[in-house]
C-alpha cells in the first residue's frame, strides 16, 4: 500500500482516498477536527497534502487497528 504513494512531495485528495477507504466529506470533516493532516493551498483550485504527513497518518491508522 505504501509503495503507491511518493515518499516526499505533495499528493492530491484522489491519491489519498485511493489508499484510505473513506469518502470526501468524511476526509474533510477529519481535517476540520484535526484527525487528518491540514492541507496546503497551492492555488485557487489546487489543494495538496505533504506525502510525509499521509505516510504518518497511514502508519497511525494501521497501529490503531492492531490494538
Secondary structure, DSSP 8 states (H G I E B T S, - for coil): -GGGS-SSSEE-HHHHHHHS---HHHHHHHHHHTSS---EEEETTEEEEEHHHHHHHHHHHHHHHH-
